[in-house]
């Protein structure tokens, strides 16, 4: 690759692992092209740094971190309207999008080689309110697990999410929901969790949408009805194995557009980032062939 590369580092990713990736990533990429970089200083800096780099003419933006970092940089690329490409170096906690794309996990040399070879694929993204998500959007139990993970400082990755998922199995109460799926009424029902997946994996390794396709122009909506503790345990075990769609209280569908109506404006997550909805009605939709990403 001869084109200049701009690298956005999140030094806090992976409980500080991102800072350890700065020198080896810069060394790995400098052999193939001119490289500039910047480190985030505050939450959301990834988008600002990427936007500035795109404005200065960079068309290859490498994001070093996890799903949140990649999501912020991906959003900046999408908002710019420029044909910029996203490169991923996995240094974060979950790094779930990399699992679907086949990008090496925490292997600096292999990740740099992916960037230098310059092979791209076009992927769909999802949109909720004014945000795009690359991996998933989640409501309910998923958000409770995310919030719980902030209070646990002694675990990371899949172990952290699994531990918090187990803690929330008996704590989380559920929520009421109705709406439409591709203009078809869904009916009012009590839910445990709702995941709208663009990719296949979330939460550090849960195979929520095992057959999701990043290029089909659709999202995989996976609904978990509220249930008692035994049913929740069964559903969680199946979710770990990727066989949850056989559970009687789980329903999934491939969709283009969803309208969800909650009892009040919900909290939700996009690619591991916590959000507060502006309205009790939330629209989630697929944006086909939206983003160019570097892949093996």
N, C-alpha and C positions, 0 to 999 in steps of 0.2 A: 504494500500500500504506500503510495507516494503522497496522498492527500494529507494535510495537517490534521492533527487529532487534538481535541481538547478533552481533558480528563477532569471530572468532578469527583472529588473524594469526600465521603462522609466519614470523618475520623472516629465518630462515636458508634458507627455500625458494628454489630456483633459485640457489644459491650467493650468497645475500644479496639477491636481487631482492625477496623478500617484504617487507623493510624499506622499500623504495622505494614500495610500494603502500599504505602506511598512510594517508598524507594524502589521496591522490586517491580512495581507496575511501570513506573517511569523508565526504569532501566530496560524492562522488557519491550516497551513500545518505541523507545527512542532509536532502536536499530532500524526501524522501517520508515519513519517519517518524522516531520517536525512535530513536537509535542509541547503543549502548554497545559497548565493545570491550575486548580484552585481547590482549597479546602473549605467546606461549609463551616460557618461560625454559629449559626442559629437554625432552628427548625424552619424548613422551607427554603433555605438558601440554595438548595440544588436547582430549583427552577430559575431563580434569579441569575445564578452563575451560567447556567445553560443558555438562557435567553441572551445574555450579554455575549457569550461566545458565538452563538448563531448570528447575532447582529454584526459581529466582526468578521463573518465569512466562514467560520468553521462549519463543516457539514458532516463530520464524524464526531459524535459526543459519546465518550465512554463514562459510564457511571459506576463508581466503586462503592458498593454498599450492599443493601438488601432490597427487598421488594418496594419499600417506601421510597428509597433513593431512586430506584429505577422509575417508579411511577411519577415522581416529581419531574425528573428529567424528560421522561416521555411526554408529560403534559406540556412542558415548555416547547418541545419539538412540534407537537400538534398545534399549539396556539400560534407558533411562528408562521405556519404555512409554507415553510421551506423544506426542500427535500433532504433533510438531515437524517443521518442514520444513528441508531442507538446501539452502543456496545455495552455488554454487561460483564462486570467482574464481581464475583460473589464473595462478599466479605461480611454479610449481615447475619441476622439470626435465623430467618426462615429460608430466604432465597428460593421461594417456590416457583417463580416464573422460569428460573433457570432449569428446573427439572423438566418442564414441558418442552423447552427449547433445546435441551441437550447441552446447554452451556456447562462447562466443568465447574464443580463446586470447590471453591477455596483453593484452586490450583492456578497460581498467578501465571506461570509460564504458559500453560495450556490456554488460559483465557486471553493472554496477550497474542498468542498465535492465531486465535479466532479473529481478533481484530485485524491483525496484520494481513491475514489472507483475504479479508474483505468480502467474504461471501454473505449475501443478505437474503432475507426472506421478508415478505410482506405479511403482517399479522393484523387481525381485527383487534379492536379495543372495545370496551364498554363505556357508556356515559351515564352518569347519575348527577342530577342538578347540573352544575357547571364544571364538574370534574370528569376526567377520563380515568378509567382503571385498566390496567394491563392484565392483571391476574384475576381478581374477584372483587365483588362487593358483597358485604355480609351484614345481616341484621339479626338482632336477638341474642341468643346464647353465644354466638361467635364474638359479639362485641363485649359481652360479659367476660369471656375468656381473655380477650385482649386487655381489657382494663385490669383484670386480675394479674396479668403477666407483668404489669408495671410495678407491682408490689413484691415481686420475687426476684431477688438479685443474685441468687446462687445457682441458677440454671440458665441454659440457653438452648436455642435451636428446637428440635422436635421434642426434647425432654421437657423444656420449659412449657411448651404449649400443651403437651399431654398432661403434665402435672396440674396446670390451671384448668384444663378441660375436666379433669376428674374432680377438682374442688368445686367447680360450678355445676356439676351434675345434680346435686341436691339443693343448691342455693338458688339457682335461677328459676324464676316463676313462669316465664312465658309471656306472650303478647297476642293481642287480637288484630286481625288483618282481613281486609277484603280488597277487591280491585279487579283488573282485567289483564288477561294474557293474550296478546295479539288480538285485542278487541273482544275476546270471549270472557264473560263474567267468571270470576273465580269463586265467589261466594264468601261469606264471612266465616272465619274459622280461627281457632286458637292455635298458635304456632310456638314451637320451641326455637327454631332457627330457620333462616332463609339465606341461602347462598346463591348468588347469581355469578356463575363462573364463565370466564373467557378461556382460561387455561384449566389444567387438570388437577392441580395440587394446591392445598392451602394449609395454614397452621403448622408449617414445618414438616409436612409429610402425609397429611390426611388426603386420600385420593377421592376428593369430593365429586369430580366429574371425569371418571377414568377414560371416557371416549371423546372428550371435548376436542374440537378441531379449531385451531387458531385462524383458519382460513375459510370457514364455512359461512361467514356472515351472520352467525347466530350466537346466542348465549345459552348456556345450560342453567336453567333455574331448578334448584334442588330444594324442596320444601320438607322440613321435618315438623310434623304435627306435635303439639305438646303432648306429653305422656308422663306416666309415673316413672319412678327411679329404675325399676327393672327394665322397662322399655328403653329408657335413655341409655342404660349400660349396654344393652343389646345393640342399639343403633350406633353407639360410639365404637364398639368393637368392629362392627361391620364397616363403619366409615374408615377405620384404620386399614382394613383389608381391601377397601374399594368395592365391597359387595352390599352396601347399604341400600341400594336401589331395590333390593329384594325384600326389604323390611316393610311390613304392612302399613306403617305410619309415615313412610317416606314416598314422596312423589317427585318426579322430575320431568322436564320438558325442554325441548329446544325452541327458542323463541327469538323474535326480533325486538319486541317492545313490551314492557310490563308497566302497568300502573298500579301502585300499591297505596292503599289508604289505611293509615294507622289511627289509633285513638288520639294521639298527639304527635307532634314532630319527633321522629325517632332519632336516636344516635345510630350511626352505622360506620362500617369501615370500608375503605377502598385500599387494597394492597397493603393492609396492615396499618393504615393511617386512620385515626379516629376523626369522625365528623359529626356535626350536629345539623340535622336537616332543618331547612327554613320553614317547611310546611308539613302538615300531616299527610299530604299526598306527594308521593315520590315517584318519578318516572325513571325507569332504567331501560336503556336501549343499546342495541349493537351498532357499532360504527365499522362497517366492513373495510378491509384493506387500507387501514389508516396509517400504519407505522412500519417503517423499514428498520429491521433489527439484524445485527450481525450474529451469525450462527456458525457452528462447526460444519 
